[in-house]
């Protein structure tokens, strides 16, 4: 028998998701992002969280979405995570 798991897509932006985390969870997410293929910095994550900047390339946005999605247990898309990105 085949089972289908629901994997809902979370359509919140990065600042909206960030606001729901505790300080400890934020530190864990920063660590996960820094060790991923994004090669980001703590300051870059704070800038994303405060809406000051977004990742410059689509590949980085998609990698961030992959890490965030794994962290929160939901599917996340780079386009909805950073909706105001130019590219």
C-alpha positions as CSV (number, residue, x, y, z in Angstrom):
1,X,0.0,0.0,0.0
2,X,1.3,3.4,-1.0
3,X,1.3,6.2,1.5
4,X,1.3,9.9,0.6
5,X,2.7,12.3,3.0
6,X,1.5,15.8,2.9
7,X,4.4,18.2,2.5
8,X,2.7,21.6,2.5
9,X,4.5,24.6,1.0
10,X,5.2,27.4,3.4
11,X,4.6,30.7,1.6
12,X,6.0,33.0,4.3
13,X,8.9,35.3,3.6
14,X,12.3,34.9,5.4
15,X,11.6,37.7,7.9
16,X,8.2,36.2,8.7
17,X,9.7,32.8,9.3
18,X,12.6,34.3,11.3
19,X,10.2,36.1,13.6
20,X,8.7,32.8,14.8
21,X,12.1,31.4,16.0
22,X,13.6,31.6,19.5
23,X,17.2,32.9,19.9
24,X,18.4,29.3,20.1
25,X,16.6,28.3,16.9
26,X,17.9,31.3,15.1
27,X,21.5,30.4,16.1
28,X,20.9,26.8,14.8
29,X,19.5,28.0,11.5
30,X,22.4,30.4,11.0
31,X,24.8,27.5,11.7
32,X,22.9,25.3,9.2
33,X,23.0,28.1,6.6
34,X,26.7,28.8,7.1
35,X,27.7,25.1,6.7
36,X,25.5,24.7,3.6
37,X,26.4,25.4,0.0
38,X,25.2,29.0,0.5
39,X,28.5,29.9,2.2
40,X,26.8,32.8,3.9
41,X,27.7,34.9,6.9
42,X,25.9,35.6,10.1
43,X,25.5,39.3,9.1
44,X,23.9,38.3,5.7
45,X,21.3,36.2,7.6
46,X,20.5,39.1,9.9
47,X,20.1,41.4,6.8
48,X,17.7,38.9,5.2
49,X,15.8,38.6,8.5
50,X,15.4,42.4,8.7
51,X,14.5,42.8,5.0
52,X,17.6,44.9,4.3
53,X,19.0,42.6,1.6
54,X,18.2,39.4,-0.2
55,X,20.6,36.8,-1.7
56,X,21.9,38.0,-5.1
57,X,21.5,34.8,-7.1
58,X,18.6,32.4,-7.6
59,X,20.8,29.5,-6.8
60,X,21.6,30.9,-3.4
61,X,17.9,31.7,-2.7
62,X,17.0,28.2,-3.7
63,X,19.7,26.7,-1.4
64,X,18.6,28.9,1.5
65,X,15.0,27.7,0.8
66,X,16.2,24.1,0.9
67,X,17.9,24.6,4.3
68,X,15.0,26.6,5.8
69,X,12.5,24.0,4.6
70,X,14.5,21.2,6.1
71,X,14.8,23.2,9.3
72,X,11.1,23.9,9.7
73,X,9.9,20.6,8.2
74,X,8.0,22.2,5.3
75,X,8.6,22.8,1.6
76,X,9.9,26.3,1.0
77,X,10.5,28.1,-2.3
78,X,13.2,30.6,-2.9
79,X,10.7,32.9,-4.8
80,X,8.3,33.1,-1.8
81,X,11.1,33.2,0.8
82,X,12.6,36.3,-0.9
83,X,9.7,37.8,-2.8
84,X,11.3,41.2,-3.5
85,X,14.4,39.7,-5.3
86,X,15.2,41.4,-8.6
87,X,16.3,38.2,-10.4
